Each structure stands twice: as structure tokens, then as C-alpha cells.
Amino acid sequence: METNLKGKRALVLGASKGLGFGIAKGLAEEGASVAIASRTIEGSKAAADKIGAAPLVCDTGDADQVDALAQELTAAFGGIDVLVLNSGGPPPGKAQGVSSEQWRASFEAMFVNLVRLTDHLLPGMIERKFGRIISVISSGVIQPIPNLAISNAIRPALVGWGKTLASEVAVFGITVNAIAPGRIATDRLKQLDAANAERTGRSVEDVATAARAGIPAGRYGEIDEFGAAAVFLASEKASFITGSILRVDGGQISAT
Ligand SMILES: NC(=O)c1ccc[n+]([C@@H]2O[C@H](COP(=O)([O-])OP(=O)(O)OC[C@H]3O[C@@H](n4cnc5c(N)ncnc54)[C@H](OP(=O)(O)O)[C@@H]3O)[C@@H](O)[C@H]2O)c1
């Protein structure tokens, strides 16, 4: 498949490892000029060096860093064509008893500042009549995941915003989509399995075995499989797909 991503400028947030890195790698393999951001320059650089990307710093919880990143991108690259909105996962826990401070901090890092960055970069996409905005969400948006209340509550905001934005900018050749991971093998998933094991008094292996049993494919996904979905949505081949959620879950989500 010809993706026509050669020479396109891509920014992937939260990309020093895990899903963001899988996306950055996939885009770089297609010839895009990729910038990787994470909270530390060391983390971004180590990842960027593996795929010939540019390393940048941005904590999505910090509006000033988001503004600075947008300025830096505009100065260094003249704009961004493919924007991947990804962020660190929130702490696991029940819906009850989350402090207001935690709700606000998570909402800033997982929604407000992602929208803020998009607003900085959208005018350039509109001018160039091309853009791809891809949000990394979660299967929890479709089927809420027990003990992940913050994720279940906040990620739907990105979906509602993205769907609304999609209809506003489609006429400019800009698509806005989301990818919902089921269980993809990353450090985050290891942490969640460990937390689940501690909470339920089981071994981590028992937790992971039970989780795999709930996935029709019988295994966790790989970051390259996740990245491939983003590459497709970023490509010119996906030009008529917008406002959609693409599941990458090995069949895990049972709802239609
Ligand atoms: N893996 C899955 O199966 C799965 C399923 C559903 C949803 N998700 C969600 O998808 C997102 C990525 O997950 P993952 O599995 O790739 O997690 P991960 O392996 O923990 O990687 C997270 C990445 O985000 C960066 N990061 C963390 N906090 C950040 C912040 N405040 N600002 C900017 N970058 C930050 C990390 O780098 P630094 O720490 O160096 O900043 C790292 O590069 C998370 O929101 C996660 O909850 C994942």
C-alpha cells in the first residue's frame, strides 16, 4: 500500500516507549519526518535515535510546555501534518474517592492540553489543506474497564471533541480519528497487571493469563500492530475516514 507519508511532518506525544513509540516507528518507516516528545529529553533522544526521529520535550500536564512545543515545531519544521495525541496513563483506581486535584490534573494532561496543542497546529493544517489528527484512547471508552475510573471518565471527552472537530475540518482535507487499544504489551500494561495482582491477591502471571483468555486472539497485541493502524489513518489512503474509532484489540471488546 502506498501511504504517501514520505516527507510528511509528524509529531507523536508520549513516544519515548510503548504505543507512542510504535506509532513513531511506523511513521518513520514510511518516510515521514518524525518528532518524538516525552517528559525528558533523555527518554525522547534514546527513542528518537532508534528510528532517526527528532527528540523533543513535552509534559502534557504542563500548558507552558505545550505552548513552547508548538512554537518550536513551527520554527523548526514549519508546521505538523500528522499529529498524534497520546499521553501517559492515569493511576488505576475506583470511581469513588478520587480527589478533585487528581481529576483536574488528569483532565489537563489527557484532554485540555492535547486540545490546546491541536489548536496551535490546526491553522497550518487548514492553510495547507491537509492534516491527520489521531488520538490514542482506550477500549474503556466503549466498554469501561474495572478499576480504571479516571481513564474511563476522561477519554470519552477526546472522542466527543474529536468527532465534533472532524465535522468542522473535513472540508480542509483534515481527518480526526481515534485508536482504541485493547491490551497491547507495554510497560503500562505490565504496571496495570501488577497493580491488579496486588489488589486481588493473585500472581502477575495469573492475572495476565486470565486477561489473555478474554482476548479472542489469545494474546496481547504488539506495539508494531498498534502503530500500523496509526500509519493507515495517517496515510492518504485513509482520506475519507474521519470521526471514527478504530479498535486494535484482537477482538477483545465484545460490544458491536
Ligand atoms: N498499552 C495498552 O494496552 C493501553 C490500553 C489502553 C489505553 N492505553 C493508554 O495509551 C497511552 C499510552 O500507553 P502505553 O501503554 O504506551 O504507556 P507507556 O508504555 O507507559 O508509555 C507512556 C509514554 O508516555 C510518556 N508520558 C508519560 N506521561 C507523560 C506526560 N505527562 N506527558 C508526556 N508524555 C508522557 C512516557 O514517557 P516519559 O515517562 O519519559 O514521559 C512514555 O513515552 C496511555 O494513556 C495508556 O493509558 C494503553
The ligand as an SDF file (V2000), in Angstrom:
LIG
                    3D

 48 52  0  0  0  0  0  0  0  0999 V2000
   -0.9410   -0.4260   26.4310 N   0  0  0  0  0  0  0  0  0  0  0  0
   -2.2410   -0.6300   26.3830 C   0  0  0  0  0  0  0  0  0  0  0  0
   -2.6970   -1.7550   26.1650 O   0  0  0  0  0  0  0  0  0  0  0  0
   -3.2010    0.5220   26.6020 C   0  0  0  0  0  0  0  0  0  0  0  0
   -4.5730    0.2310   26.6250 C   0  0  0  0  0  0  0  0  0  0  0  0
   -5.4600    1.2840   26.7770 C   0  0  0  0  0  0  0  0  0  0  0  0
   -5.0210    2.5720   26.9100 C   0  0  0  0  0  0  0  0  0  0  0  0
   -3.6730    2.8180   26.8900 N   0  0  0  0  0  0  0  0  0  0  0  0
   -3.2500    4.2080   27.0510 C   0  0  0  0  0  0  0  0  0  0  0  0
   -2.4220    4.5950   25.9700 O   0  0  0  0  0  0  0  0  0  0  0  0
   -1.4580    5.5560   26.4360 C   0  0  0  0  0  0  0  0  0  0  0  0
   -0.0480    5.0360   26.1280 C   0  0  0  0  0  0  0  0  0  0  0  0
    0.0760    3.8020   26.7910 O   0  0  0  0  0  0  0  0  0  0  0  0
    1.4140    2.9320   26.7910 P   0  0  0  0  0  0  0  0  0  0  0  0
    0.9580    1.5580   27.0820 O   0  0  0  0  0  0  0  0  0  0  0  0
    2.2240    3.2340   25.6170 O   0  0  0  0  0  0  0  0  0  0  0  0
    2.1270    3.5200   28.1010 O   0  0  0  0  0  0  0  0  0  0  0  0
    3.6980    3.5100   28.4980 P   0  0  0  0  0  0  0  0  0  0  0  0
    4.3400    2.2920   27.9830 O   0  0  0  0  0  0  0  0  0  0  0  0
    3.6870    3.7720   29.9520 O   0  0  0  0  0  0  0  0  0  0  0  0
    4.2980    4.7710   27.7210 O   0  0  0  0  0  0  0  0  0  0  0  0
    3.8260    6.0550   28.0160 C   0  0  0  0  0  0  0  0  0  0  0  0
    4.5920    7.0840   27.2260 C   0  0  0  0  0  0  0  0  0  0  0  0
    4.0610    8.3780   27.5250 O   0  0  0  0  0  0  0  0  0  0  0  0
    5.0880    9.1950   28.1020 C   0  0  0  0  0  0  0  0  0  0  0  0
    4.4450   10.0240   29.1320 N   0  0  0  0  0  0  0  0  0  0  0  0
    4.0050    9.6510   30.3400 C   0  0  0  0  0  0  0  0  0  0  0  0
    3.4460   10.6880   30.9770 N   0  0  0  0  0  0  0  0  0  0  0  0
    3.5380   11.7380   30.1250 C   0  0  0  0  0  0  0  0  0  0  0  0
    3.1630   13.0930   30.2080 C   0  0  0  0  0  0  0  0  0  0  0  0
    2.5630   13.6080   31.2900 N   0  0  0  0  0  0  0  0  0  0  0  0
    3.4260   13.9000   29.1600 N   0  0  0  0  0  0  0  0  0  0  0  0
    4.0340   13.4160   28.0560 C   0  0  0  0  0  0  0  0  0  0  0  0
    4.4240   12.1530   27.9190 N   0  0  0  0  0  0  0  0  0  0  0  0
    4.1830   11.3190   28.9540 C   0  0  0  0  0  0  0  0  0  0  0  0
    6.1390    8.2350   28.6090 C   0  0  0  0  0  0  0  0  0  0  0  0
    7.4290    8.8120   28.5910 O   0  0  0  0  0  0  0  0  0  0  0  0
    8.0550    9.6020   29.8570 P   0  0  0  0  0  0  0  0  0  0  0  0
    7.6620    8.8290   31.0660 O   0  0  0  0  0  0  0  0  0  0  0  0
    9.5100    9.5780   29.5530 O   0  0  0  0  0  0  0  0  0  0  0  0
    7.4760   10.9680   29.7820 O   0  0  0  0  0  0  0  0  0  0  0  0
    6.0620    7.1440   27.5560 C   0  0  0  0  0  0  0  0  0  0  0  0
    6.7710    7.5170   26.4070 O   0  0  0  0  0  0  0  0  0  0  0  0
   -1.6980    5.7200   27.9300 C   0  0  0  0  0  0  0  0  0  0  0  0
   -2.5490    6.8130   28.1390 O   0  0  0  0  0  0  0  0  0  0  0  0
   -2.4190    4.4330   28.2970 C   0  0  0  0  0  0  0  0  0  0  0  0
   -3.1970    4.5530   29.4490 O   0  0  0  0  0  0  0  0  0  0  0  0
   -2.7590    1.8300   26.7480 C   0  0  0  0  0  0  0  0  0  0  0  0
  1  2  1  0
  2  3  2  0
  2  4  1  0
  4  5  1  0
  4 48  2  0
  5  6  2  0
  6  7  1  0
  7  8  2  0
  8  9  1  0
  8 48  1  0
  9 10  1  0
  9 46  1  0
 10 11  1  0
 11 12  1  0
 11 44  1  0
 12 13  1  0
 13 14  1  0
 14 15  2  0
 14 16  1  0
 14 17  1  0
 17 18  1  0
 18 19  2  0
 18 20  1  0
 18 21  1  0
 21 22  1  0
 22 23  1  0
 23 24  1  0
 23 42  1  0
 24 25  1  0
 25 26  1  0
 25 36  1  0
 26 27  1  0
 26 35  1  0
 27 28  2  0
 28 29  1  0
 29 30  1  0
 29 35  2  0
 30 31  1  0
 30 32  2  0
 32 33  1  0
 33 34  2  0
 34 35  1  0
 36 37  1  0
 36 42  1  0
 37 38  1  0
 38 39  2  0
 38 40  1  0
 38 41  1  0
 42 43  1  0
 44 45  1  0
 44 46  1  0
 46 47  1  0
M  CHG  2   8   1  16  -1
M  END
$$$$
